[in-house]
Amino acid sequence: MDIIELRQLCLGVLHDCSGPATEQLRRRLQCASTPQEIWMARCDMFQLVASQHCQSQAATRINSLLPAFSGWLPERLLAVV
């Protein structure tokens, strides 16, 4: 998996979210140049999904990203939400 695929996976987490905050986060993800930058946006992704859906949906979506980041980041950073 490359950074483009990581970016697309994360953008997919926001597939049914809308509004200015969503667009700002999408731009941030599209401009991220490292897996670390993308991973650091996960709290914002969680907050956005939780505010437009629910916390359990947000946790499910964020946790589904963990396997994609394995090998890109130290395992200690890949904690389940």
C-alpha positions in Angstrom: 0.0 0.0 0.0 1.3 3.4 -0.9 0.5 6.9 0.4 -2.1 7.5 -2.3 -4.0 4.4 -1.1 -3.7 5.5 2.5 -5.0 8.9 1.6 -8.0 7.3 -0.3 -8.8 5.0 2.6 -8.9 8.0 5.0 -11.0 10.1 2.6 -13.4 7.1 2.5 -14.0 7.4 6.2 -15.6 10.8 5.4 -17.6 9.5 2.5 -21.0 10.5 4.0 -19.9 13.6 5.9 -20.5 17.1 4.6 -19.9 20.7 5.6 -17.1 23.2 5.8 -15.2 21.2 8.4 -15.3 18.1 6.2 -14.0 20.0 3.2 -11.2 21.4 5.3 -10.2 18.0 6.6 -10.4 16.5 3.0 -8.0 19.2 1.8 -5.7 18.5 4.8 -5.6 14.8 3.9 -5.1 15.4 0.2 -2.1 17.7 1.0 -0.5 15.3 3.5 2.8 14.0 2.2 3.6 11.3 4.8 1.7 8.5 6.4 2.4 10.1 9.8 0.6 13.3 8.7 -2.4 11.3 7.6 -2.4 9.3 10.8 -2.2 12.5 12.9 -5.6 13.6 11.3 -7.4 10.6 12.7 -8.6 12.5 15.8 -10.2 15.1 13.5 -11.7 12.3 11.4 -13.1 10.7 14.5 -14.6 14.0 15.8 -16.2 14.7 12.4 -17.8 11.3 12.0 -18.9 11.2 15.6 -20.5 14.7 15.3 -22.4 13.7 12.1 -23.2 10.1 13.0 -22.2 8.6 16.4 -19.1 7.7 18.4 -19.4 4.0 17.7 -19.5 4.6 14.0 -16.5 6.9 14.2 -14.5 4.3 16.3 -15.4 1.5 13.8 -14.2 3.6 10.9 -11.0 4.7 12.5 -10.2 1.2 13.7 -10.7 -0.2 10.2 -7.7 1.9 9.1 -5.3 0.3 11.5 -4.2 -2.6 9.2 -3.4 -0.1 6.4 -0.9 1.8 8.6 0.8 -1.3 9.9 4.4 -1.1 8.7 4.2 2.7 8.1 4.1 3.6 11.8 5.4 2.1 15.0 3.0 -0.5 16.4 2.7 1.4 19.7 1.0 4.3 17.8 -1.6 2.0 16.2 -4.0 1.9 19.2 -7.6 0.9 18.9 -10.0 3.8 19.6 
